[in-house]
Amino acid sequence: MKLKCHISQETCPSIKNILLLDSEGKRVAVKYYSDDWPTLGAKLAFEKSVFTKTQKTNARSEGDMLEITMFESYIVIYKFIQDLHFFVTGGDDENELILATVLQGFFDAVGHLLRSNVDKRSALENLDLILLCLDEIVDGGIILETDANVIAAKVATHGLDGGAPFSEQTITQALATAREHFTRSLLK
């Protein structure tokens, strides 16, 4: 589902951050789209606080259920699977359903890209795909795409574009291409 906003950026639904943390609350992949947390220390403190607040909920046992909580002046939608914790944060005036749609799109796209093997090890081994996934979903806090199939297809297309000149690749794509070439040279 593509969300379109024709009025102004102030009236578009927006995301404050997307967090992917491990079962100890440590970063796996995070993106912030707001200056609400101006320093690395503030970001890490927010992540720890959100992780601690959501630890005692039933998100782990409910399987496909998304959970919602108010934290400080933010709406946090979250979901746990195995040793990964997915979070999407919006302002207290954001629509919870839109935030939930973003989280579900991110969660499902990661599941497609990791071939349903969604755990910390697979996430770290495919961190480039997860970061590309985040870039396809949100840009500058504005929601671009929430359909997991579309997101995964775009990310897979980027991943297959290893033949593009380095000047036209993102850093993540360039690193993935370099890793691929290095692996091939070792196998020869």
URFENNOR-V521113 format. One record per run of one state. SS is the DSSP state (a for helix, b for strand, c for the rest). FROM is the first residue (numbers start at 1). TO is the last residue. If there is no record, write none. Layout:
{{SS FROM TO} {SS FROM TO}}
This chain:
{{c 1 8} {a 9 11} {c 12 13} {b 14 14} {c 15 16} {b 17 22} {c 23 26} {b 27 32} {c 33 39} {a 40 54} {c 55 66} {b 67 71} {c 72 73} {b 74 81} {c 82 83} {b 84 91} {c 92 95} {a 96 113} {c 114 119} {a 120 125} {c 126 126} {a 127 137} {b 138 139} {c 140 141} {b 142 143} {c 144 147} {a 148 160} {c 161 165} {a 166 168} {c 169 170} {a 171 187} {c 188 188}}
